[in-house]
Amino acid sequence: MNGYAGQILRVNLTDGSVTKEPTPEQVIRQYLGGRGLGAYLLWTEVPQGADPLGPENKLFISTGPLSGTLFPGAGKMDFTCKSPLTGGYASASMGGILTAELKYAGYDAIILEGVSPKPVYLYIDDSKAELRDASLYWGLGSFALEKRLKEELGEEFQIATIGPAGEKLVKYACINHDFGRQAGRGGVGTVMGAKRLKAIAVRGSGGIPIADVAGFLRVAKEAYRACKQADMLAEWTRYGTMIVTSWCDENGTLPTRNFQSGSFEHGLNIYAPTFRAKIVLTDKGCFGCPSPCGKYSHSPKYGIYVEGPEYETNGMIGSNLGLSDIEDIAKANQLCDELGLDTISTGGCIAWAMECYEKGVLNREQTGGLDLRFGNAEAVFALIEQIAHRDGWLGNLLAEGVKQAAAEVGQGSDRWAIQVKGMEQSAYATHDATSMLLAYMTADVGAHHNRAWAITYDIAVGRDLVTPEKAAKVVDLQHIRPLLDCLGCCRLQWVELGMPLTSYAPALTALTGVDYSWEDLLHISERIWNLTRIYWVREVEGFGRAWDAPPRRFVEEPASSGVTAGRFTSPEAAQQMLDFYYQRRGWDANGIPTPETLERLGLAELVGL
Ligand code: SF4
């Protein structure tokens, strides 16, 4: 089918075999690619009850139809597996150049299955694909290995790696690429580590077949023009996602000291202008990006280079840990990247430990002598290392994720574990933002913002309102944003630059030769959302409404300072939002898709109704 490379690479780590198979046309018509293809493969290929770290779990790496084309922001790919962090569905999007390179090598996706008896890496050079010994690389940091593989194989190879955290099966290990791009969430790097796959190196020299080249170029150029003419372009490119730090601080959503507040009294020190002036060296973007948000930085204080921090990292290992020096945050960012840790989950876990320490639930003996007060940068650096290597009691505990850590420590510390479905919440404080809180409660991987970024909507319409319209907004966003992950595109051209959503269906139609309307695409996205929900039902015993519970902090405690000081969402309001949401989705009162809904979405046969 036009728009696709036409092949899937299947790699069996257990016996070392590497085979190719055609990309199934019927499947990509119903699931598009990227996240959608990954969800379908997860459902059909990974048996019920598989151990996330065992040979039955698989890691699916999938590009989208627009990936690697000239459409703006078409540099995204998706990593899907059963999550070792949550036990449910995991999907992490990654930018960079690998997605284009993989398609040019002739593959829409890679299926990684089994477990290798020894460390290996996957070498792909167009049609040549094989596993190679990686014993000498085991233990290396992510970027040290990326640099080394580029030196050994050639600069044009695109590399994805895991760091020591993936090897040590830290439950939220990430996959790194292009010296600063990550597939961060849900433990996709943990699964790669469990398979003893240290890296993937890809070089491709082919192209992508396009049904209507002139038509596709016309749509792509119009979309580019919209980005290049956007009022926000200059400021966005100057600061990247860091631009939202001051907005979040002013609006009481900047996570501060484990989300006790949404405002940071030292915020000015970590705002975008300070960041740009003090440490940014240059801008950096993914393949085909008209608006590069990546900022490559250098910290003179520590003598380190890092891509970032971007906003999520700035919030989660900056203000959320009480760090107020942008160079301290850059250093913590660089450590997480090199060691292969998701900065969001790492920040959530360390913030919880700091709160436990300050409240006397953890003592200095348990912290291994670390003075874990908020704001102690040296303690943060030490703890990041301990988590990545599972060193000491606390490092090993936090490597399991904040939900598990709180369950082990007890003493009511689950009140400070800011998570949903076992995933640490990303960087928006939701004391007083009912749509954003609902977005976190219902996100398909756990408390992640990128499924529905509803915080601006809350502020526009009334942050504490509890209405069906607010729930409907969350549902709509959950169909649009993840759809772009299926197409292989970045969402930020739409979100930040206002590139029209009406570009996507004509682009896909011209690319593939198959007629797609925007409504068709939303219908597919809704199908995928429901499939991932049913995946949770299949894998987690008793799954239902209780798994959509908000972090207790936001429904039990008022924010301590800032514009939301004294405010929180009542438990009844959160549950009412959930009712509205389930009704809108066609799910029952326990949050399970009804047979009618599954029938309407063409899922009944697949899920065995
Ligand atoms: Fe990549 Fe940022 Fe451009 Fe999106 S906006 S494609 S994340 S560089």
Boltz pocket constraint, residues with backbone or C-beta under 6 A from the ligand:
constraints:
  - pocket:
      binder: B
      contacts: [[A, 73], [A, 74], [A, 75], [A, 95], [A, 96], [A, 284], [A, 285], [A, 286], [A, 287], [A, 289], [A, 290], [A, 291], [A, 292], [A, 293], [A, 294], [A, 490], [A, 491], [A, 492], [A, 493]]
      max_distance: 6.0
